[in-house]
Amino acid sequence: MKIRDKVLIIEDDQRICNFMSSVLESHDYDAKIAHTASDAEAMILSHCPDLIVLDLGLPDKDGLEILENLRKWSSLPVVVVSARSHENDKVQALDLGADDYITKPFGTEEFLARIRTALRHTRTALGDNEVARKGIYAVGDLTIDYNKHQVLINGENAKLTHSEFRIMALLGKYAGKVLTYDFIIKELWGPRAGDNNQILRVNMANIRRKIEENPAQPKYVFTEAGVGYRLAEGDDL
């Protein structure tokens, strides 16, 4: 008997719950529903889900509180699904530890793709994934060689600078996940670097010029406007 991934949907809108639950069940997921934060917090402990789909506008507590409390003790993947489309809401959720953020309304295929990606990250923790084993991350014609400190396109060295390689190396370790500008800056330049995104934007423009066939329509590094960057996985190509 196939073991199904358990998904806990935390959402107060019954119609959206029905839609998400139906989509998940029809694709071999075991979906459970919680309509309030108090029910959700109890079900997280009792049902031990593999992934949480989290709405932010709950009747008894803001979803961000659930996320913040969860991250104090668990790395359980969380995909936020919310009508809040302002970039500050996305940044806050991602900085608090959300694995992804989908803005309502959304399509079935996008929803399922985000679920698959978030679950895949739990199967490939940084200490035990392809990057850790082989020192290489590859997608399409792009290869990040961590041992040689090179990024290759079609087998040719893209000749990135040290800073450019460090950005790509970080994105490669979290491929498929949106990394906020603030996270990247603090990881690479330290907490004293502040929140000036200009140095990051300049480096990214140079990276795209070197690795993308058409920098205006990137194939490998995607921008979540006002939020951050995401490196492609196989499903993106």
N, CA, C and O of each residue as an XYZ file, in Angstrom:
948
protein
N       0.840     -1.201      0.000
C       0.000      0.000      0.000
C       0.868      1.242      0.000
O       1.799      1.357      0.797
N       0.565      2.165     -0.888
C       1.360      3.388     -1.004
C       1.107      4.313      0.183
O      -0.039      4.553      0.565
N       2.192      4.827      0.762
C       2.067      5.789      1.852
C       1.873      7.176      1.248
O       2.700      7.641      0.463
N       0.767      7.839      1.622
C       0.451      9.150      1.067
C       0.989     10.258      1.963
O       0.941     10.152      3.189
N       1.501     11.322      1.348
C       1.922     12.495      2.120
C       0.696     13.156      2.734
O      -0.325     13.345      2.072
N       0.817     13.504      4.015
C      -0.296     14.129      4.741
C      -0.166     15.652      4.673
O       0.866     16.218      5.033
N      -1.222     16.295      4.209
C      -1.236     17.753      4.079
C      -2.339     18.314      4.965
O      -3.496     17.910      4.854
N      -1.980     19.242      5.842
C      -2.959     19.927      6.682
C      -3.273     21.285      6.069
O      -2.391     22.132      5.931
N      -4.528     21.484      5.707
C      -4.990     22.759      5.143
C      -5.557     23.605      6.276
O      -6.510     23.197      6.940
N      -4.978     24.773      6.497
C      -5.464     25.676      7.545
C      -6.096     26.872      6.837
O      -5.397     27.769      6.367
N      -7.406     26.871      6.768
C      -8.137     27.833      5.931
C      -9.570     27.938      6.448
O     -10.198     26.916      6.724
N     -10.101     29.159      6.583
C     -11.453     29.314      7.111
C     -12.535     29.391      6.040
O     -13.720     29.297      6.358
N     -12.153     29.559      4.788
C     -13.121     29.614      3.690
C     -13.428     28.195      3.221
O     -12.565     27.519      2.660
N     -14.664     27.747      3.453
C     -15.019     26.364      3.160
C     -14.891     26.037      1.679
O     -14.492     24.926      1.330
N     -15.222     26.984      0.797
C     -15.135     26.716     -0.643
C     -13.693     26.476     -1.071
O     -13.415     25.566     -1.852
N     -12.785     27.288     -0.563
C     -11.369     27.111     -0.901
C     -10.846     25.814     -0.306
O     -10.057     25.108     -0.934
N     -11.294     25.500      0.921
C     -10.910     24.222      1.546
C     -11.332     23.048      0.677
O     -10.556     22.126      0.428
N     -12.579     23.100      0.222
C     -13.096     22.010     -0.610
C     -12.287     21.862     -1.895
O     -11.979     20.752     -2.329
N     -11.950     23.007     -2.496
C     -11.174     22.983     -3.741
C      -9.799     22.371     -3.505
O      -9.402     21.445     -4.213
N      -9.072     22.878     -2.519
C      -7.719     22.388     -2.265
C      -7.730     20.925     -1.839
O      -6.900     20.135     -2.291
N      -8.666     20.567     -0.974
C      -8.758     19.187     -0.511
C      -9.050     18.238     -1.670
O      -8.455     17.164     -1.764
N      -9.962     18.635     -2.546
C     -10.316     17.799     -3.700
C      -9.126     17.608     -4.630
O      -8.864     16.502     -5.102
N      -8.405     18.706     -4.890
C      -7.230     18.633     -5.762
C      -6.172     17.712     -5.159
O      -5.602     16.874     -5.857
N      -5.916     17.870     -3.877
C      -4.884     17.065     -3.224
C      -5.270     15.587     -3.179
O      -4.452     14.721     -3.491
N      -6.503     15.300     -2.796
C      -6.946     13.907     -2.707
C      -6.912     13.222     -4.070
O      -6.594     12.036     -4.167
N      -7.244     13.978     -5.129
C      -7.243     13.387     -6.478
C      -5.833     13.135     -6.987
O      -5.646     12.459     -8.000
N      -4.824     13.683     -6.277
C      -3.424     13.462     -6.665
C      -2.673     12.692     -5.585
O      -1.464     12.853     -5.420
N      -3.399     11.863     -4.858
C      -2.804     10.907     -3.905
C      -2.217     11.516     -2.643
O      -1.319     10.932     -2.037
N      -2.715     12.692     -2.235
C      -2.333     13.253     -0.947
C      -3.451     12.968      0.064
O      -4.621     12.846     -0.300
N      -3.069     12.868      1.326
C      -4.029     12.697      2.409
C      -4.275     14.073      3.018
O      -3.439     14.578      3.767
N      -5.430     14.688      2.698
C      -5.695     16.069      3.105
C      -6.601     16.126      4.324
O      -7.631     15.453      4.378
N      -6.208     16.942      5.311
C      -7.027     17.231      6.481
C      -7.230     18.749      6.540
O      -6.433     19.512      5.994
N      -8.308     19.178      7.209
C      -8.673     20.591      7.215
C      -8.836     21.100      8.643
O      -9.421     20.428      9.492
N      -8.310     22.299      8.894
C      -8.550     23.023     10.143
C      -9.028     24.425      9.774
O      -8.406     25.103      8.957
N     -10.143     24.858     10.382
C     -10.722     26.157     10.031
C     -10.266     27.293     10.945
O     -10.461     28.467     10.627
N      -9.664     26.944     12.071
C      -9.201     27.958     13.019
C      -7.773     27.658     13.448
O      -7.270     26.549     13.266
N      -7.137     28.660     14.016
C      -5.767     28.484     14.495
C      -5.704     27.493     15.644
O      -4.777     26.687     15.722
N      -6.688     27.548     16.538
C      -6.669     26.633     17.686
C      -6.818     25.183     17.237
O      -6.135     24.296     17.750
N      -7.718     24.942     16.271
C      -7.850     23.586     15.730
C      -6.560     23.157     15.029
O      -6.114     22.017     15.158
N      -5.970     24.101     14.280
C      -4.751     23.796     13.516
C      -3.618     23.392     14.440
O      -2.933     22.403     14.183
N      -3.411     24.141     15.509
C      -2.297     23.857     16.415
C      -2.466     22.497     17.082
O      -1.483     21.806     17.348
N      -3.715     22.112     17.355
C      -3.960     20.783     17.931
C      -3.716     19.686     16.889
O      -3.153     18.636     17.201
N      -4.147     19.943     15.650
C      -4.009     18.930     14.602
C      -2.563     18.750     14.149
O      -2.179     17.663     13.716
N      -1.764     19.805     14.244
C      -0.342     19.672     13.900
C       0.305     18.631     14.810
O       1.129     17.831     14.367
N      -0.078     18.651     16.083
C       0.500     17.710     17.045
C      -0.114     16.318     16.928
O       0.585     15.316     17.078
N      -1.421     16.253     16.659
C      -2.097     14.952     16.657
C      -1.972     14.201     15.335
O      -1.907     12.972     15.325
N      -1.937     14.944     14.201
C      -1.920     14.293     12.893
C      -0.528     14.233     12.261
O      -0.315     13.509     11.288
N       0.416     14.994     12.816
C       1.801     14.984     12.313
C       1.851     15.096     10.779
O       2.328     14.175     10.114
N       1.373     16.195     10.218
C       1.347     16.328      8.754
C       2.753     16.409      8.173
O       3.709     16.749      8.870
N       2.865     16.089      6.877
C       4.134     16.236      6.169
C       4.295     17.643      5.624
O       5.411     18.079      5.339
N       3.176     18.361      5.476
C       3.216     19.715      4.934
C       1.970     20.460      5.385
O       0.911     19.862      5.575
N       2.106     21.776      5.555
C       0.978     22.630      5.929
C       0.710     23.638      4.820
O       1.631     24.275      4.308
N      -0.566     23.774      4.454
C      -1.015     24.860      3.579
C      -1.703     25.869      4.491
O      -2.709     25.551      5.125
N      -1.164     27.079      4.558
C      -1.572     28.029      5.597
C      -2.149     29.316      5.016
O      -1.484     30.027      4.263
N      -3.409     29.604      5.383
C      -4.006     30.911      5.095
C      -3.621     31.862      6.222
O      -3.475     31.436      7.368
N      -3.455     33.133      5.912
C      -3.049     34.094      6.943
C      -4.230     34.720      7.665
O      -4.114     35.088      8.834
N      -5.376     34.848      6.979
C      -6.527     35.534      7.557
C      -7.468     34.609      8.289
O      -8.589     34.383      7.834
N      -7.036     34.067      9.419
C      -7.872     33.153     10.200
C      -8.713     33.938     11.211
O      -8.333     35.043     11.598
N      -9.845     33.385     11.642
C     -10.751     34.157     12.504
C     -10.230     34.404     13.917
O     -10.592     35.406     14.534
N      -9.391     33.518     14.442
C      -8.970     33.648     15.837
C      -7.505     34.037     16.024
O      -7.091     34.362     17.137
N      -6.707     34.008     14.938
C      -5.290     34.367     15.066
C      -4.715     34.578     13.674
O      -5.112     33.906     12.722
N      -3.781     35.511     13.561
C      -3.116     35.701     12.276
C      -2.258     34.480     11.963
O      -1.562     33.962     12.836
N      -2.312     34.021     10.710
C      -1.549     32.842     10.313
C      -0.060     32.993     10.538
O       0.641     32.004     10.752
N       0.434     34.232     10.493
C       1.861     34.453     10.716
C       2.271     34.037     12.129
O       3.407     33.616     12.354
N       1.335     34.157     13.087
C       1.627     33.720     14.457
C       1.820     32.211     14.514
O       2.706     31.708     15.205
N       0.970     31.497     13.773
C       1.121     30.042     13.715
C       2.481     29.685     13.141
O       3.183     28.826     13.674
N       2.851     30.349     12.050
C       4.138     30.095     11.400
C       5.294     30.397     12.335
O       6.232     29.607     12.448
N       5.229     31.536     13.004
C       6.311     31.930     13.913
C       6.456     30.936     15.055
O       7.572     30.557     15.409
N       5.340     30.511     15.632
C       5.392     29.541     16.734
C       5.894     28.186     16.254
O       6.662     27.523     16.951
N       5.461     27.774     15.066
C       5.892     26.484     14.509
C       7.404     26.453     14.309
O       8.055     25.451     14.608
N       7.955     27.543     13.807
C       9.389     27.584     13.498
C      10.270     27.575     14.742
O      11.487     27.428     14.636
N       9.677     27.728     15.904
C      10.452     27.647     17.139
C      10.849     26.202     17.443
O      11.793     25.951     18.192
N      10.105     25.242     16.843
C      10.398     23.841     17.168
C      10.375     22.896     15.974
O      10.738     21.729     16.116
N       9.956     23.371     14.795
C       9.816     22.457     13.670
C      10.205     23.104     12.346
O      10.003     24.301     12.142
N      10.771     22.286     11.441
C      11.085     22.725     10.079
C      10.064     22.187      9.082
O      10.319     22.169      7.878
N       8.919     21.752      9.575
C       7.834     21.255      8.741
C       7.538     22.246      7.615
O       7.338     23.430      7.886
N       7.506     21.787      6.351
C       7.302     22.731      5.251
C       5.930     23.403      5.301
O       4.920     22.759      5.583
N       5.912     24.697      5.024
C       4.689     25.491      5.055
C       4.569     26.276      3.751
O       5.464     27.038      3.383
N       3.450     26.078      3.061
C       3.134     26.866      1.869
C       2.004     27.813      2.243
O       0.892     27.375      2.540
N       2.289     29.105      2.230
C       1.265     30.103      2.542
C       0.407     30.330      1.307
O       0.921     30.516      0.204
N      -0.909     30.310      1.505
C      -1.870     30.602      0.439
C      -2.745     31.731      0.959
O      -3.542     31.527      1.875
N      -2.604     32.918      0.385
C      -3.266     34.082      0.978
C      -3.741     35.066     -0.081
O      -3.196     35.137     -1.183
N      -4.777     35.828      0.286
C      -5.259     36.906     -0.580
C      -4.393     38.151     -0.425
O      -4.516     39.094     -1.207
N      -3.514     38.159      0.582
C      -2.632     39.312      0.784
C      -1.540     39.291     -0.285
O      -0.677     38.412     -0.296
N      -1.595     40.268     -1.173
C      -0.666     40.276     -2.305
C       0.434     41.306     -2.174
O       1.297     41.402     -3.047
N       0.421     42.084     -1.095
C       1.453     43.102     -0.924
C       2.795     42.437     -0.674
O       2.879     41.442      0.045
N       3.838     42.988     -1.266
C       5.152     42.348     -1.160
C       5.630     42.260      0.281
O       6.359     41.328      0.624
N       5.238     43.210      1.142
C       5.663     43.158      2.544
C       5.120     41.925      3.252
O       5.796     41.343      4.100
N       3.889     41.523      2.901
C       3.319     40.318      3.497
C       4.093     39.085      3.063
O       4.345     38.185      3.864
N       4.472     39.049      1.776
C       5.247     37.919      1.264
C       6.612     37.848      1.952
O       7.050     36.784      2.389
N       7.269     38.998      2.039
C       8.593     39.045      2.663
C       8.514     38.592      4.111
O       9.348     37.811      4.567
N       7.513     39.080      4.836
C       7.383     38.717      6.246
C       7.183     37.219      6.418
O       7.806     36.596      7.278
N       6.303     36.639      5.588
C       6.037     35.198      5.693
C       7.274     34.384      5.363
O       7.582     33.415      6.057
N       7.985     34.766      4.312
C       9.185     34.024      3.919
C      10.293     34.185      4.954
O      11.013     33.230      5.246
N      10.433     35.382      5.508
C      11.448     35.611      6.537
C      11.145     34.833      7.815
O      12.061     34.460      8.548
N       9.857     34.589      8.083
C       9.483     33.825      9.268
C       9.653     32.326      9.057
O       9.536     31.541      9.998
N       9.934     31.929      7.797
C      10.230     30.520      7.567
C       9.292     29.793      6.640
O       9.392     28.573      6.510
N       8.363     30.508      5.974
C       7.507     29.842      4.994
C       8.363     29.342      3.836
O       9.325     30.001      3.440
N       8.016     28.189      3.299
C       8.763     27.625      2.178
C       8.325     28.222      0.851
O       9.090     28.238     -0.113
N       7.092     28.713      0.802
C       6.582     29.306     -0.435
C       5.370     30.161     -0.093
O       4.827     30.081      1.009
N       4.951     30.987     -1.061
C       3.836     31.920     -0.854
C       3.055     32.010     -2.155
O       3.590     32.449     -3.173
N       1.798     31.599     -2.127
C       0.945     31.664     -3.308
C      -0.156     32.686     -3.050
O      -0.803     32.664     -2.003
N      -0.362     33.575     -4.008
C      -1.408     34.582     -3.876
C      -2.698     34.091     -4.518
O      -2.690     33.608     -5.651
N      -3.810     34.214     -3.792
C      -5.119     33.867     -4.334
C      -5.551     34.922     -5.355
O      -5.240     36.098     -5.169
N      -6.250     34.546     -6.420
C      -6.591     33.182     -6.836
C      -5.392     32.496     -7.509
O      -4.470     33.169     -7.969
N      -5.407     31.185     -7.563
C      -4.301     30.435     -8.153
C      -4.869     29.233     -8.893
O      -6.001     28.815     -8.649
N      -4.071     28.685     -9.796
C      -4.507     27.535    -10.588
C      -4.098     26.216     -9.969
O      -3.219     26.161     -9.109
N      -4.740     25.165    -10.413
C      -4.478     23.824     -9.890
C      -3.033     23.395    -10.103
O      -2.394     22.894     -9.177
N      -2.516     23.583    -11.303
C      -1.166     23.110    -11.612
C      -0.111     23.861    -10.815
O       0.861     23.264    -10.352
N      -0.297     25.178    -10.650
C       0.653     25.949     -9.840
C       0.613     25.461     -8.394
O       1.658     25.267     -7.773
N      -0.580     25.266     -7.864
C      -0.742     24.805     -6.488
C      -0.028     23.476     -6.268
O       0.720     23.321     -5.302
N      -0.258     22.517     -7.163
C       0.372     21.202     -7.027
C       1.890     21.278     -7.175
O       2.621     20.574     -6.477
N       2.363     22.135     -8.086
C       3.810     22.274     -8.289
C       4.476     22.820     -7.037
O       5.556     22.363     -6.661
N       3.846     23.793     -6.387
C       4.422     24.365     -5.169
C       4.430     23.334     -4.038
O       5.369     23.284     -3.244
N       3.382     22.515     -3.970
C       3.330     21.459     -2.951
C       4.460     20.454     -3.183
O       5.171     20.082     -2.249
N       4.616     20.021     -4.432
C       5.681     19.050     -4.752
C       7.053     19.594     -4.388
O       7.880     18.885     -3.815
N       7.292     20.864     -4.725
C       8.596     21.466     -4.462
C       8.877     21.548     -2.973
O       9.975     21.214     -2.528
N       7.892     21.992     -2.198
C       8.087     22.115     -0.749
C       8.343     20.753     -0.104
O       9.183     20.637      0.788
N       7.628     19.734     -0.550
C       7.859     18.385     -0.016
C       9.222     17.851     -0.427
O       9.885     17.169      0.354
N       9.641     18.156     -1.645
C      10.943     17.682     -2.119
C      12.071     18.243     -1.259
O      13.071     17.564     -1.027
N      11.916     19.469     -0.789
C      12.953     20.053      0.067
C      13.115     19.276      1.359
O      14.218     19.191      1.901
N      12.010     18.699      1.864
C      12.132     17.915      3.094
C      12.824     16.585      2.827
O      13.427     16.006      3.731
N      12.742     16.102      1.605
C      13.390     14.832      1.248
C      14.882     15.028      0.948
O      15.660     14.075      0.977
N      15.264     16.265      0.661
C      16.650     16.535      0.265
C      17.244     17.613      1.159
O      17.622     18.685      0.687
N      17.325     17.322      2.449
C      17.953     18.264      3.376
C      19.382     18.525      2.931
O      20.013     17.675      2.303
N      19.892     19.719      3.265
C      21.190     20.127      2.739
C      22.314     19.150      3.071
O      23.284     19.051      2.319
N      22.201     18.433      4.178
C      23.267     17.503      4.525
C      23.214     16.196      3.749
O      24.134     15.385      3.856
N      22.151     15.971      2.965
C      22.011     14.655      2.334
C      21.442     14.753      0.916
O      20.743     13.842      0.471
N      21.728     15.830      0.212
C      21.180     15.959     -1.138
C      22.275     15.813     -2.182
O      23.428     15.534     -1.852
N      21.909     16.003     -3.433
C      22.852     15.845     -4.533
C      24.029     16.807     -4.406
O      25.168     16.455     -4.712
N      23.741     18.023     -3.953
C      24.811     19.013     -3.782
C      25.816     18.524     -2.749
O      27.027     18.607     -2.958
N      25.300     18.009     -1.627
C      26.196     17.544     -0.561
C      27.002     16.327     -0.996
O      28.180     16.207     -0.660
N      26.361     15.413     -1.752
C      27.041     14.176     -2.137
C      28.068     14.388     -3.248
O      29.176     13.854     -3.191
N      27.691     15.170     -4.258
C      28.546     15.296     -5.437
C      29.196     16.672     -5.596
O      30.084     16.855     -6.429
N      28.743     17.639     -4.787
C      29.293     18.979     -4.934
C      28.820     19.663     -6.199
O      29.467     20.595     -6.678
N      27.694     19.212     -6.750
C      27.204     19.761     -8.018
C      25.687     19.934     -7.948
O      24.969     19.063     -7.458
N      25.220     21.077     -8.448
C      23.786     21.253     -8.685
C      23.614     21.522    -10.170
O      24.284     22.386    -10.735
N      22.713     20.778    -10.801
C      22.520     20.933    -12.244
C      21.046     21.025    -12.569
O      20.233     20.282    -12.018
N      20.701     21.935    -13.463
C      19.344     22.052    -13.975
C      19.440     22.546    -15.418
O      20.053     23.582    -15.675
N      18.847     21.823    -16.350
C      18.972     22.197    -17.755
C      20.431     22.206    -18.175
O      21.163     21.245    -17.935
N      20.847     23.296    -18.802
C      22.238     23.442    -19.250
C      23.108     24.164    -18.226
O      24.264     24.483    -18.502
N      22.548     24.421    -17.039
C      23.267     25.135    -15.986
C      23.812     24.163    -14.954
O      23.090     23.285    -14.482
N      25.089     24.318    -14.600
C      25.719     23.494    -13.565
C      26.456     24.399    -12.583
O      27.230     25.268    -12.984
N      26.207     24.186    -11.295
C      26.982     24.863    -10.252
C      27.928     23.833     -9.664
O      27.491     22.865     -9.041
N      29.217     24.038     -9.861
C      30.236     23.122     -9.347
C      30.818     23.738     -8.078
O      31.626     24.665     -8.138
N      30.396     23.212     -6.932
C      30.811     23.778     -5.645
C      32.283     23.503     -5.350
O      32.936     24.294     -4.670
N      32.801     22.407     -5.848
C      34.194     22.078     -5.591
C      35.151     22.987     -6.361
O      36.181     23.407     -5.834
N      34.799     23.288     -7.623
C      35.660     24.130     -8.463
C      35.285     25.608     -8.391
O      35.954     26.455     -8.984
N      34.218     25.911     -7.666
C      33.742     27.298     -7.553
C      33.480     27.896     -8.937
O      33.929     28.994     -9.266
N      32.738     27.130     -9.726
C      32.405     27.579    -11.083
C      30.931     27.357    -11.372
O      30.302     26.440    -10.843
N      30.393     28.228    -12.232
C      29.076     28.013    -12.812
C      29.284     27.787    -14.303
O      29.936     28.586    -14.977
N      28.726     26.695    -14.813
C      28.917     26.324    -16.210
C      27.599     26.436    -16.974
O      26.534     26.110    -16.450
N      27.687     26.897    -18.208
C      26.556     26.908    -19.126
C      26.962     26.119    -20.358
O      27.930     26.453    -21.042
N      26.196     25.056    -20.628
C      26.555     24.160    -21.738
C      27.994     23.656    -21.616
O      28.690     23.480    -22.616
N      28.424     23.428    -20.380
C      29.765     22.910    -20.132
C      30.869     23.943    -20.163
O      32.031     23.613    -19.926
N      30.520     25.209    -20.456
C      31.530     26.272    -20.523
C      31.464     27.136    -19.265
O      30.383     27.466    -18.776
N      32.638     27.494    -18.752
C      32.726     28.335    -17.568
C      32.097     29.701    -17.852
O      32.504     30.394    -18.785
N      31.097     30.087    -17.037
C      30.435     31.390    -17.222
C      31.279     32.540    -16.705
O      30.941     33.705    -16.919
N      32.382     32.222    -16.022
C      33.347     33.210    -15.540
C      32.695     34.246    -14.613
O      32.808     35.455    -14.815
N      32.011     33.721    -13.594
C      31.427     34.598    -12.587
C      32.507     35.122    -11.651
O      33.527     34.469    -11.431
N      32.270     36.301    -11.110
C      33.160     36.826    -10.079
C      32.916     36.057     -8.781
O      31.985     35.257     -8.688
N      33.759     36.309     -7.787
C      33.614     35.628     -6.502
C      32.238     35.914     -5.898
O      31.571     34.988     -5.436
N      31.801     37.171     -5.891
C      30.505     37.542     -5.318
C      29.365     36.920     -6.106
O      28.385     36.451     -5.527
N      29.489     36.917     -7.414
C      28.445     36.334     -8.258
C      28.318     34.828     -8.013
O      27.212     34.292     -7.953
N      29.458     34.157     -7.871
C      29.410     32.718     -7.600
C      28.763     32.441     -6.249
O      27.981     31.499     -6.120
N      29.079     33.242     -5.251
C      28.504     33.028     -3.913
C      26.987     33.159     -3.941
O      26.289     32.420     -3.246
N      26.476     34.083     -4.728
C      25.024     34.240     -4.855
C      24.419     32.989     -5.485
O      23.424     32.457     -4.992
N      25.025     32.525     -6.576
C      24.514     31.345     -7.258
C      24.636     30.096     -6.380
O      23.757     29.234     -6.390
N      25.720     30.007     -5.630
C      25.922     28.853     -4.748
C      24.832     28.801     -3.681
O      24.325     27.726     -3.357
N      24.475     29.951     -3.140
C      23.418     30.008     -2.130
C      22.063     29.649     -2.737
O      21.305     28.871     -2.157
N      21.763     30.213     -3.900
C      20.501     29.891     -4.572
C      20.424     28.406     -4.909
O      19.354     27.803     -4.824
N      21.553     27.818     -5.290
C      21.585     26.402     -5.638
C      21.262     25.506     -4.460
O      20.624     24.468     -4.634
N      21.685     25.878     -3.278
C      21.429     25.073     -2.094
C      19.958     25.103     -1.681
O      19.475     24.210     -0.985
N      19.256     26.150     -2.126
C      17.827     26.268     -1.814
C      17.011     26.301     -3.104
O      15.967     26.952     -3.162
N      17.475     25.613     -4.122
C      16.826     25.663     -5.446
C      15.333     25.388     -5.339
O      14.909     24.456     -4.656
N      14.541     26.210     -6.022
C      13.100     26.075     -5.998
C      12.425     26.918     -4.937
O      11.213     27.130     -4.992
N      13.193     27.404     -3.968
C      12.630     28.210     -2.890
C      12.992     29.679     -3.097
O      14.114     30.004     -3.484
N      12.026     30.559     -2.834
C      12.290     31.992     -2.935
C      13.124     32.430     -1.735
O      12.731     32.224     -0.586
N      14.275     33.033     -2.010
C      15.108     33.604     -0.955
C      14.925     35.117     -0.983
O      15.103     35.743     -2.028
N      14.578     35.697      0.132
C      14.346     37.135      0.164
C      15.665     37.890     -0.006
O      16.743     37.366      0.275
N      15.549     39.125     -0.469
C      16.743     39.965     -0.616
C      17.487     40.044      0.709
O      18.711     39.919      0.754
N      16.736     40.252      1.786
C      17.346     40.414      3.100
C      18.108     39.157      3.512
O      19.208     39.248      4.056
N      17.527     37.985      3.254
C      18.181     36.731      3.610
C      19.500     36.576      2.853
O      20.521     36.229      3.448
N      19.479     36.830      1.548
C      20.686     36.675      0.731
C      21.771     37.629      1.192
O      22.929     37.241      1.349
N      21.388     38.885      1.410
C      22.363     39.900      1.815
C      23.003     39.535      3.158
O      24.220     39.622      3.317
N      22.175     39.126      4.119
C      22.711     38.792      5.446
C      23.567     37.525      5.400
O      24.575     37.435      6.100
N      23.171     36.539      4.575
C      23.938     35.306      4.467
C      25.314     35.544      3.849
O      26.299     34.929      4.258
N      25.379     36.439      2.862
C      26.618     36.624      2.104
C      27.470     37.799      2.589
O      28.697     37.754      2.504
N      26.827     38.836      3.092
C      27.591     40.015      3.489
C      27.473     40.343      4.968
O      28.040     41.331      5.432
N      26.740     39.519      5.711
C      26.663     39.681      7.157
C      25.550     40.614      7.603
O      25.008     41.374      6.801
N      25.205     40.553      8.910
C      24.086     41.339      9.444
C      24.304     42.839      9.387
O      23.345     43.606      9.480
N      25.542     43.269      9.236
C      25.810     44.712      9.199
C      25.665     45.296      7.795
O      25.844     46.496      7.585
N      25.344     44.441      6.856
C      25.238     44.916      5.469
C      24.021     45.802      5.245
O      23.949     46.517      4.245
N      23.052     45.758      6.182
C      21.855     46.578      6.038
C      20.891     45.982      5.030
O      20.983     44.808      4.672
N      19.965     46.818      4.581
C      18.935     46.328      3.664
C      19.021     46.995      2.293
O      18.021     47.082      1.580
N      20.214     47.465      1.920
C      20.407     48.072      0.606
C      20.538     46.966     -0.434
O      21.521     46.225     -0.450
N      19.537     46.868     -1.299
C      19.520     45.790     -2.288
C      20.342     46.077     -3.535
O      20.470     45.217     -4.406
N      20.900     47.281     -3.626
C      21.534     47.678     -4.877
C      22.709     46.773     -5.250
O      22.852     46.388     -6.411
N      23.545     46.434     -4.277
C      24.699     45.583     -4.577
C      24.234     44.216     -5.080
O      24.863     43.627     -5.958
N      23.141     43.720     -4.524
C      22.597     42.432     -4.957
C      22.022     42.534     -6.364
O      22.229     41.636     -7.180
N      21.310     43.605     -6.658
C      20.698     43.787     -7.977
C      21.767     43.912     -9.058
O      21.615     43.369    -10.153
N      22.837     44.621     -8.753
C      23.922     44.780     -9.726
C      24.565     43.437    -10.022
O      24.805     43.097    -11.181
N      24.846     42.671     -8.966
C      25.427     41.342     -9.159
C      24.490     40.435     -9.946
O      24.936     39.679    -10.809
N      23.203     40.506     -9.654
C      22.254     39.648    -10.350
C      22.150     40.021    -11.822
O      22.020     39.143    -12.675
N      22.204     41.307    -12.127
C      22.180     41.732    -13.531
C      23.375     41.154    -14.278
O      23.243     40.711    -15.419
N      24.543     41.157    -13.636
C      25.746     40.600    -14.257
C      25.649     39.084    -14.403
O      26.080     38.522    -15.410
N      25.080     38.425    -13.389
C      24.904     36.967    -13.455
C      24.013     36.604    -14.631
O      24.346     35.714    -15.414
N      22.894     37.280    -14.757
C      21.954     36.966    -15.835
C      22.577     37.219    -17.203
O      22.325     36.481    -18.155
N      23.371     38.244    -17.291
C      24.035     38.527    -18.573
C      24.959     37.376    -18.965
O      25.159     37.113    -20.151
N      25.519     36.690    -17.970
C      26.478     35.621    -18.235
C      25.844     34.242    -18.393
O      26.399     33.383    -19.077
N      24.671     34.017    -17.758
C      24.111     32.661    -17.781
C      22.818     32.536    -18.564
O      22.435     31.429    -18.943
N      22.134     33.652    -18.814
C      20.841     33.580    -19.487
C      20.977     33.904    -20.970
O      21.695     34.828    -21.352
N      20.289     33.140    -21.787
C      20.274     33.426    -23.221
C      19.596     34.762    -23.493
O      20.026     35.526    -24.358
N      18.524     35.034    -22.738
C      17.823     36.312    -22.820
C      17.601     36.809    -21.396
O      16.651     36.373    -20.745
N      18.454     37.713    -20.889
C      18.340     38.178    -19.504
C      16.983     38.778    -19.172
O      16.567     38.754    -18.014
N      16.284     39.318    -20.168
C      14.968     39.917    -19.924
C      13.896     38.853    -19.696
O      12.846     39.136    -19.120
N      14.165     37.633    -20.149
C      13.260     36.504    -19.938
C      14.050     35.335    -19.363
O      14.312     34.354    -20.060
N      14.426     35.439    -18.099
C      15.333     34.451    -17.502
C      14.750     33.045    -17.458
O      13.554     32.841    -17.249
N      15.632     32.103    -17.660
C      15.277     30.686    -17.639
C      15.708     30.018    -16.333
O      15.145     29.001    -15.928
N      16.713     30.603    -15.680
C      17.297     29.949    -14.510
C      17.071     30.692    -13.195
O      16.736     30.064    -12.191
N      17.244     32.001    -13.175
C      17.047     32.752    -11.939
C      15.827     33.652    -12.100
O      15.811     34.563    -12.928
N      14.802     33.375    -11.287
C      13.552     34.111    -11.381
C      13.452     35.147    -10.271
O      13.960     34.944     -9.168
N      12.790     36.261    -10.574
C      12.572     37.318     -9.593
C      11.147     37.274     -9.085
O      10.200     37.236     -9.871
N      10.993     37.279     -7.763
C       9.691     37.504     -7.139
C       9.690     38.980     -6.783
O      10.301     39.387     -5.795
N       9.001     39.785     -7.591
C       9.109     41.242     -7.524
C       8.948     41.772     -6.104
O       7.964     41.491     -5.420
N       9.938     42.544     -5.686
C       9.907     43.151     -4.368
C      10.204     42.208     -3.227
O      10.195     42.621     -2.068
N      10.470     40.932     -3.535
C      10.654     39.929     -2.482
C      12.048     39.316     -2.526
O      12.795     39.406     -1.552
N      12.407     38.687     -3.657
C      13.710     38.037     -3.734
C      13.885     37.254     -5.013
O      13.272     37.570     -6.034
N      14.729     36.221     -4.960
C      15.070     35.431     -6.145
C      14.878     33.949     -5.878
O      14.927     33.490     -4.737
N      14.655     33.204     -6.970
C      14.501     31.753     -6.891
C      15.241     31.114     -8.053
O      15.102     31.544     -9.198
N      16.040     30.072     -7.754
C      16.739     29.331     -8.804
C      15.865     28.199     -9.298
O      15.185     27.536     -8.515
N      15.888     27.981    -10.607
C      15.030     26.967    -11.234
C      15.348     25.571    -10.738
O      16.487     25.251    -10.400
N      14.303     24.741    -10.704
C      14.433     23.297    -10.551
C      13.975     22.655    -11.851
O      13.551     23.344    -12.778
N      14.064     21.331    -11.914
C      13.710     20.638    -13.133
C      12.307     20.907    -13.628
O      12.067     20.954    -14.835
N      11.353     21.089    -12.677
C       9.964     21.305    -13.063
C       9.755     22.631    -13.775
O       8.741     22.818    -14.447
N      10.710     23.564    -13.637
C      10.556     24.881    -14.255
C      10.903     24.862    -15.740
O      10.502     25.762    -16.478
N      11.641     23.850    -16.185
C      12.154     23.833    -17.564
C      11.264     23.001    -18.488
O      11.551     22.882    -19.679
